[in-house]
């Protein structure tokens, strides 16, 4: 079942326009350069710095199950500021522009700009972020051979999960520059769930500032939507999650009023371990036609759970194993707190 079907199920539960925030994450067989990593902290730092400090441009593909999407990326520094522009080449046109202050997502069909501040999603190939020690608590880092991606020799680096609460991840980093050229998320059977890879890339070239600007000159007149949105001045919820996986911490909490979901606001929580993330949506039933149904769906690297706790609908969706998502949803208890 495709990612779109999972998103449809969430929209069916909560209304149109609600999409989980989840972050984005095989190489061929090779033996050269295999073995344990003597200094994994240094290696992780090299992968991170290459993605943030180097200039590069190219086209990459994201594959989740049978769905595939390609994007064009330009990344550089101008006057000491890191700048990134991503243009989605398939489906409805979309554009992402990030600087040191914010991320702006352009949707020309809707004439809308989504402005993200505070919460920063990871963008390929910048998938490794500080603190690097967090990865070593829950993943074993090893070199598993060499490969070739987009004409570049690259070192395969495996982050194998130490428990059954998260998936394995593999990166193929340029042998000369350490830039991640390919990233794979594996399921329990070591089958790829999600793959991101460059199909062509150029590193170290100077970039014109014009390439970092939006291609939509009339966007100043578009509707601006800020994310996270202002917290709704209504009921908020205290929650307990006994089955919260170790190593996952809350990175975002929102209380949102939506015209697509009439009545009280719904809560949106995001948790991450640095590589994987999952979202929890909480919405009071309040006689609004929600049925106390429970569903479990797996799609690509996304697992899905929907159920009810008292008078609340709970939806959990994320890049973690299905049984973990189910345990999270089934363990939750909620109490209301009136401001």
N, C-alpha and C positions, 0 to 999 in steps of 0.2 A: 504494500500500500504506500502510495507516494506521500511526500511531505505536504503537498497541497491538500490531501485528504485529511491529514492530522490537523492542519490549520482550519479546515472546514469544520471539523468536529468541535474545535475550540470556539469558533465563531457561532456554531449552532448552540453551544452551551451558554455563551455570554453575549452574543450579538456581533454584527459586522464590525470590521475594523480593528479587532483585537487580535494581535499576533504575538506569540511569545518572544521574549528577548533571549535570545540565546546566541550565544556566540557561535562563529564559523570555525572547524577544523574539517600498484604497490611496486615498491621498487622491485626490479628484477633481481634474481639470485646472483650473489657475488660473494667471494670470500676474502678479498683483499681488504686489509684494514679492519678485520673483525676482532672482537674481544672487549673486555671491560674497559671503561673509561677511567683513567687514573685520576683525573681532576674534573668531575662532572660539573661542578659549579663554574669553572672557567669555560667549559664547553658551552653550557647554557648561556653564559654571558656573551660569548662570541656570536651565537645565533641571534640573540636579541640585538646586540649592537650592529650587526650587519644589516638587519632589517630597518633599523632606525637611522643609522649614521651614513649609509651608502646611498648614492644616487642610482636609480635604475628605472627602466620602463619596459613594459612587455604586455603580453596577453596571457591570462591564466584561465583555467577551466575548473569548475566545481561540479563534481558528480556525486549525487546521492541516489542510490538505487538506479532506476531507469531515467531519472531526471538529470539534465546537464545544462549548465549555464556558463557562458564565457564573459570575461570582463577585461577591459584594458586599464592598466595602472601606470601612473607616472608618480615617482617619488623622488624628492630632492630636498636640499636646504637652500634657502635664499635669505641672505642677511642673517644667517644663524638660526633661522626658524625652519623647523621640519614641516614639509608640506606634502600632502598626498591627494591625488585625484584619481577616482575610479569611475569608469563608465561601463555600465552593464550593457552588453552587446546583444543579448537575446531577450525576447519577450517585450513587455512594456519598458520603454526607456526609463532609466534611472541613473543618477549620478551622485557620487559621494565626494565631498571636498573636506579635507581635515587640515587644520592648522593647530598651533599650540593652544588656542583658546576654545575651539569648538569643532564639532563635526556637523556639516550641513548636508542633508540628503534631499536631492531635488527630484520631484515627481511631476514631469511636464504635463502628463495627461490630466492630472487633477489640479495643475497649477498650484502646487503646494511645496513648501520647504519645511522639512523637519530639522530642528536645531537641537543638537544634543550637547549638553554641558554636564560636567560632573561625572556621570556614568559614561565610560569609554569602552566601546566594544573593541575586541581584537580584530584587526584586519590582516588578511594574508598579504605578505608572508611574515608579518610581525605577530607571531603566535606565542612567543616566550617573553614573559614580563617578570619584573622583580616582584617579590623576593624569590630568587632562584632556589633557596633552601626549601621552600614549600614543595617543589617538585620532588626533591630527593626524599622527602618524608613518605611519599606514596608511590613513587615510581623508581624502578631500577634503570639506570642509563647504560647502554652498551652500544658499541659499533657493530654493525651486522653486514659489513661489506660495502662495495661500491656499486654505483649505477651511473646512468647517463640520462639527463633530462634536458630537453630543449637544446641539445648540442653541447651541454656542459657536464663534465665529470663531477659526480657528487658522492659524498659520504653518507651512507645510510645510518641513521641514529635511532635506536629503539628505546622508547620509554615504556617499559612493561609494568603494568599495574601490580602492586604488591598485595592487593585484596580483590574481592569480587564485586566491589562497589563502583568500579569505574572501568573504562575501556583502555586498551593499549593504544599508543600513538607512535607513528614512525615519521621521521623527517629525513629528507635527502637534501643535504646542504652542500652548496658549491665547494669543491675541493680547494679552491683558491681564495674565495671571499667569505665563506661560511654563510652565505645567504641561502635561506630555505627555498628550494626550488620545487619541492613536492612534500605534501603532508597527507597522511593516511590515518584514519581512525578504524581500528579493527574490532570485530565482535569477539565473543568468547571462543569461537572456532577459528579465529585468525582470518576470517573473511573480511574484506574491506567494506565498511559501512559508508564511509565518506572519503573522497579523494579530492585534493586540490593540487594542481600542478601547472607550472608555466609551460606553454607551448612554444613561446619565443620570448627571449629576454635580452636586454642590453644593459650592462652595468657600467657605471663610472662616467657616462656621457654627461656633458653639460646640458641643462634643460632650460628652455626658454620659459620665463615667467608666464607667458601667455598660455602655455599648456596646463598650468595649474589653475586657471580661471574657469568659471562655469561657462558652458557652451550655450546658456540660455540668457541672452542679454536683457530680456524683459522680465526676469525673475523677481526684480524688486517690487513688482506689483502683485506677486503671488501671496497666497495665504501662508502665514508662518505659524507653525505648530511647535511648541517648545517641549522638550523631553529631558528629564522627567517633567510632567506637567505639574502645575501647582497642586499641592495636597488639598483634597476636598475638605471643607470645614463641616464634616458630618461624623458619623460613627466610624471609629477605627476598631481594629480587632487585636486582641492579644492571642497568641497561639503557642501551642506546644507541639514540637515535632520530635518525639522520642526516637524515631527511626532516621534522623538526619545523618547522612553518611559522614564518617570522620574525614576531616580535611576540607569539607565544604563550609564556607562562611558566607554570610549574607552580604551582597555587594549593592543591593538596591531594594528599596521599599517605596511603593507608591499607593496612594489612595485616590482613585480616579472616578470622576463622574463622566459618563458618556451618554450622548444623545441616542446612541444605538442600544444602550442598556438602561432603560428608564428605572427610576427608583433610587435606592441607596447606592453609594459608590461601591466599586469592587476593589479589592486589595490585590496588588501584584508584587510578589517577592521574587528576587533572583539570587541564587546561590551559585558559587563557583569554587573550584579547587585550583584555578589557574589555567587548566587545559579544558576541562569540561564544565558545563553549567546546566542548571535546570531552573524552571520557573514554577511558581505556585500562584494560582488565581483563586480568590475567595470571593464569593458573591452570596448575599442573603437571598433566600428563596422568596419570601414575602408574598406568596400567592401569585407570582408573576408567570405562572405557567411552566416552571421548571419541573421536570419529572425526576423522581429519585432514582435515576438509572445509574448504572455503573458499567464502565466500558474500559477495556484494555486494548490498546493498539500499539503496534511497533511499526515504525516507518524509518527506513534508513538508519541514521544514527540517533533518531528521536524515539523515545519511549513515551507513552501517553497513559494517563490514568484519570478517570472521572468518577466521582462519587459524591455522597452527601455526608455531612457531619452535622447532626441536629437540623437546624433550619438554614444550613449553608451548603451551597454547591462548591465542591473542591475540584480543581483541575490541576494536575501536575504533568509537566512535559519537559523533556530535556535529553541531553546527550549522555545518558547513563543507562545501565541495564534495566530491562523491563521490571524484573522482580524488585529492584531497588526503588524505582518510581512507585510501584504498587505499595510497597511497604511504607514509603513516606506518606502517601495519601491516606492509607488505612490507619496510620498511627496518629494522625493529627487530631487535636482537640482545640476548640476555639471558645473564647468568652468575649462578650462585647464590653466595651468601655466607653461611656458617654463623656464627651468633652464638655 
